[in-house]
């Protein structure tokens, strides 16, 4: 499988596994079903958002 100094692809090729979180640019994954979303960074930071939340 293809690999570099930041990580490698899984054996099935469906995901990139980060083994060194010091990537040259921020790496962010967004997962959403339309009502709820989660954003997670390569260093473990993240946020959960509900479509129903309101700010005033």
N, C-alpha and C positions, 0 to 999 in steps of 0.2 A: 504494500500500500504506500501511497504518497505520504511523505512526512517532511517536516522542516523543523527549524529550531524552536518553533512555537507549539508544535503538536503534530498530530497524525490523524488520518482517517481511520475509522473503525474497520474491522475486517469485512463487513458487509457494504462499506462505502456510503452508508446513509448519514453518518455524522462525523464532524471534525472534533477530535478530543484535544483540548488545550492542555498541554503539559507545562508550559511556561507562561504565566499570566502577564508577563511584561511584553505584550504585543506592541508593535509600533504605533498603532492607533487603537482607540477604545473598541472593544468587541462587545456588541449588545445583541441579545436575543429577545424578540418580542413574541409572545404567545397570546392569542386572543380568540374568543369565541363570539365576539360582538357585544356581549354584555359585560364580560370581565376580561381584564388584560393583566399580564405580568411582564415586566421588563427586568432582565437580569444581565449583569455585566460579567466579564471574564474574571473579575476579582471577587465575585460573590455579592456585590451590591445589587439592589433592585427595588422595585416598587410594584404594588398591586393597585389596580384602578378598577372601580366599578362604574358602569355607565350611569348609574343612579346618583353618583355623588355630585353635589352642587357646592360651588364656592360663592360667597357673597362679599 
